[in-house]
């Protein structure tokens, strides 16, 4: 479970992401654009170095008319030449002229291949055409450019009408002989590397933006507070020992135990004048750590001298007995069915201030039992006898059990799993609580990787070692 793209704040209208989320994503995933720069620049450099050098030879052709005597004829001849220039440029790039050049120079090339390496650019306001020839050999490029000028003279003489003395009306002049190029025209290594760096960096940035746009998982505390419309009251670090045992080692200085103690402090100060005593702990979906949270919160509250009772209200998938190492049997279901009193099923945990009411047999109608008048009466009695009543409730979205129970308690704590819980799921869970007018005390971000920035910040600079 990776840190993802450190997101925060909400999406803006139209599905785009705001600047704050993008900047946070860049701070976390800065290595993606950096990797893009390195890969793009290296790839461009490799391609440039492996490419066969190409040389470009250039020449320029000047077109004029013959038999111009008067000023009017000179002007008309100039107009005539300008009108022909565009057509001449296309002829220079034709396979017909390329075939003539091949025959003249005895080249081992096809007319199509050579024509693709000859480029003619005409200036609309002049009678000049710039011709360039690209070839692997600098000398051959110059020879081809020279032959283009020579052969094109003959082609024009054949195509243009002759005057009365059988001389072509259009004269082609070569302005300067083509020079043998001393430097290759391609590949342009510096330009290619610069382009590779830019494209690589943009691709890396696009990947970051795509992760921000399409990653729906929650990893940022500010975002939780925004979506849940309530404060983040705790963060619990991910620990292999906690995932294996589910119960913290309270007598050891470890990060997980300190996280639960911090949650205990925050919970006690939510409302000093009227602190919540019956607290339901739930989540959007299963496997988000709510049962582990309930058990350990109950333990640290009991360690602080409070009388605490944990009620296993997840009647469909009970886990409290397994996590605490207790023996199940009779429990909450028996009480709600009228077969027992809660005092008959409550169990002490390890001789501490913590007592537990396990789920009992699985009933056919858990939702009706949890929202019943009997449940309300039992909670009132437990509230009188204890400082805190913690209920491990079912997740909110798959079933309706927790919704009815939420209306009976003083407050709800919502468990959010780092990098797994989705934004829309959290919003739907909050909406279900709002429909029954439940009081959401806050959210807890669970299973935060120790290497995450928010986990390091939560540690206040102390180094905790798991015991």
JOURJO-V391775 format. One record per residue. PSI is psi in whole degrees, 0 to 359 (none if undefined). OMEGA is omega in whole degrees, 0 to 359 (NA if undefined). D_CENTER is the distance of its C-alpha to the mean C-alpha in whole Angstrom. Layout:
BEGIN
PSI/OMEGA/D_CENTER + PSI/OMEGA/D_CENTER
END
This chain:
BEGIN
105/186/15 + 169/181/12 + 338/180/11 + 210/188/8 + 52/177/6 + 86/186/9 + 156/175/10 + 168/179/13 + 181/184/15 + 165/178/15 + 148/180/14 + 175/182/16 + 140/179/19 + 2/176/18 + 1/179/14 + 164/181/13 + 150/183/11 + 170/186/14 + 325/182/14 + 316/179/14 + 321/180/11 + 316/181/9 + 320/178/12 + 320/178/11 + 321/179/8 + 325/178/10 + 326/181/13 + 317/185/11 + 37/180/9 + 335/184/12 + 339/180/12 + 308/175/10 + 325/178/12 + 316/177/15 + 321/177/15 + 318/177/14 + 312/183/17 + 312/182/19 + 316/180/19 + 315/179/19 + 318/180/22 + 318/180/24 + 317/179/23 + 320/179/25 + 317/181/28 + 315/180/28 + 319/181/29 + 318/182/31 + 330/180/33 + 343/181/34 + 145/178/35 + 127/180/38 + 139/178/40 + 139/181/41 + 143/182/44 + 123/174/44 + 144/186/48 + 148/173/49 + 168/182/52 + 134/181/53 + 137/179/56 + 133/183/58 + 135/178/60 + 170/179/63 + 153/178/66 + 174/175/69 + 35/176/73 + 116/183/72 + 304/183/75 + 169/178/75 + 322/179/72 + 318/180/71 + 323/177/71 + 316/179/68 + 315/179/66 + 323/178/66 + 321/178/65 + 317/178/62 + 319/181/61 + 317/181/62 + 317/180/60 + 322/180/57 + 334/182/57 + 340/191/57 + 314/181/54 + 320/178/51 + 322/180/53 + 321/181/54 + 320/179/50 + 325/178/49 + 322/180/52 + 327/180/52 + 5/184/48 + 159/178/50 + 335/179/51 + 312/178/55 + 322/179/55 + 320/179/52 + 322/178/55 + 320/179/58 + 319/179/56 + 316/180/55 + 323/182/59 + 317/184/60 + 357/182/58 + 53/182/58 + 148/176/55 + 72/184/53 + 156/176/50 + 157/180/50 + 324/180/50 + 314/181/47 + 316/181/45 + 320/180/47 + 327/179/47 + 340/182/43 + 4/178/44 + 127/180/46 + 133/179/45 + 127/181/47 + 120/182/46 + 141/174/49 + 121/186/49 + 332/185/50 + 3/179/53 + 181/176/54 + 36/181/56 + 145/173/54 + 125/176/51 + 124/182/49 + 132/176/49 + 143/182/46 + 131/181/47 + 133/179/44 + 159/179/45 + 335/180/44 + 126/179/48 + 321/180/49 + 317/180/52 + 323/178/52 + 317/178/49 + 321/180/52 + 318/180/55 + 317/179/53 + 320/179/52 + 319/181/56 + 328/178/57 + 314/180/55 + 317/182/57 + 312/183/60 + 328/181/59 + 330/174/58 + 313/180/61 + 323/180/63 + 319/180/61 + 321/180/61 + 327/179/65 + 328/187/65 + 323/185/63 + 148/179/64 + 148/181/68 + 155/176/71 + 185/183/73 + 331/179/77 + 22/176/77 + 23/175/75 + 138/181/72 + 141/180/69 + 342/181/68 + 130/178/64 + 134/178/64 + 125/179/61 + 137/176/61 + 122/182/59 + 98/179/58 + 138/178/58 + 144/179/58 + 137/178/54 + 149/177/53 + 119/182/52 + 140/181/48 + 338/181/48 + 143/178/44 + 144/177/42 + 339/176/40 + 151/2/37 + 147/175/34 + 93/189/34 + 311/183/32 + 316/180/31 + 317/181/29 + 318/179/28 + 318/178/26 + 318/179/25 + 320/178/24 + 320/178/22 + 315/181/20 + 312/181/19 + 319/179/18 + 316/178/16 + 320/179/15 + 322/178/13 + 317/177/12 + 319/178/10 + 321/179/9 + 324/178/8 + 318/178/5 + 314/181/4 + 322/178/5 + 321/178/4 + 322/178/1 + 318/186/4 + 319/190/6 + 349/177/6 + 113/184/6 + 356/183/10 + 156/185/11 + 130/178/13 + 359/187/13 + 129/181/14 + 319/181/18 + 324/181/18 + 323/178/16 + 313/179/18 + 324/181/21 + 315/183/20 + 321/183/20 + 348/181/23 + 33/180/25 + 162/186/26 + 158/170/26 + 115/187/24 + 0/178/27 + 157/174/26 + 134/181/24 + 122/182/25 + 150/177/24 + 134/181/23 + 130/179/26 + 325/179/27 + 319/179/31 + 321/179/30 + 329/181/28 + 316/186/31 + 335/180/34 + 344/182/32 + 133/182/35 + 157/171/34 + 99/189/37 + 337/182/39 + 6/181/41 + 151/178/39 + 88/178/36 + 160/187/33 + 318/183/30 + 316/180/29 + 319/179/33 + 325/177/32 + 318/179/29 + 326/176/31 + 321/177/34 + 319/177/32 + 318/178/31 + 315/180/35 + 315/181/35 + 320/182/33 + 324/182/34 + 337/183/38 + 15/178/37 + 315/178/35 + 98/186/39 + 322/183/41 + 322/180/44 + 72/183/43 + 142/178/41 + 137/180/39 + 322/175/41 + 113/188/40 + 122/177/36 + 130/177/34 + 125/182/31 + 185/179/29 + 174/178/25 + 313/183/23 + 168/176/24 + 166/174/25 + 33/175/24 + 11/171/23 + 17/185/26 + 320/181/28 + 318/176/31 + 321/179/30 + 315/181/30 + 312/184/33 + 313/184/35 + 327/175/34 + 319/177/34 + 320/180/38 + 314/182/39 + 329/174/38 + 320/177/40 + 323/178/43 + 332/179/43 + 5/176/43 + 6/180/46 + 147/172/45 + 120/188/46 + 139/172/43 + 132/176/43 + 126/178/40 + 118/180/41 + 91/185/39 + 1/174/38 + 87/187/36 + 345/181/38 + 319/181/36 + 69/183/35 + 138/181/37 + 352/185/35 + 315/180/37 + 318/180/40 + 316/183/38 + 322/183/36 + 357/179/40 + 36/182/42 + 162/181/44 + 125/179/46 + 185/181/45 + 248/175/48 + 156/181/49 + 216/186/47 + 320/181/45 + 320/180/46 + 322/179/50 + 313/182/50 + 334/178/48 + 357/179/50 + 12/182/53 + 351/182/54 + 162/172/54 + 154/182/54 + 331/179/51 + 339/179/53 + 337/187/54 + 350/182/50 + 141/181/49 + 144/175/49 + 145/180/48 + 109/173/46 + 29/178/47 + 18/181/50 + 189/177/48 + 4/183/47 + 128/173/44 + 159/188/46 + 137/169/44 + 109/183/44 + 171/188/43 + 319/185/42 + 193/181/45 + 149/180/45 + 121/182/43 + 163/177/44 + 343/184/44 + 66/184/43 + 319/183/41 + 318/181/39 + 322/180/43 + 317/184/44 + 334/180/41 + 13/185/42 + 167/177/46 + 327/178/48 + 320/178/49 + 318/179/46 + 316/180/46 + 317/179/49 + 318/179/48 + 321/178/45 + 318/179/48 + 317/179/50 + 325/179/48 + 323/179/47 + 327/186/50 + 351/185/51 + 161/175/47 + 324/180/45 + 138/173/42 + 113/182/41 + 127/181/38 + 123/173/37 + 98/187/34 + 160/175/33 + 161/175/32 + 153/189/28 + 322/190/28 + 319/184/26 + 323/183/28 + 167/182/32 + 3/186/34 + 314/187/35 + 334/182/34 + 314/179/34 + 324/179/38 + 327/182/38 + 331/181/36 + 348/184/38 + 350/187/41 + 168/179/39 + 332/182/39 + 165/183/35 + 136/172/32 + 126/184/29 + 123/180/26 + 129/181/24 + 127/182/20 + 123/182/19 + 128/175/16 + 3/181/13 + 313/178/15 + 140/183/16 + 153/182/14 + 312/183/15 + 327/178/17 + 318/178/19 + 318/179/20 + 320/179/21 + 321/179/23 + 316/179/25 + 321/179/26 + 322/179/27 + 323/177/29 + 321/180/31 + 326/182/31 + 331/180/33 + 13/179/36 + 34/177/36 + 151/180/35 + 114/179/34 + 110/182/30 + 325/181/31 + 181/181/28 + 156/177/25 + 125/177/24 + 116/191/21 + 153/176/22 + 49/178/21 + 125/179/19 + 137/181/19 + 333/182/21 + 351/180/19 + 147/181/17 + 319/183/17 + 330/178/19 + 320/179/21 + 322/179/22 + 324/181/23 + 338/183/25 + 351/177/27 + 26/176/29 + 358/181/29 + 149/179/31 + 109/180/31 + 139/178/32 + 131/180/33 + 137/182/33 + none/NA/36
END
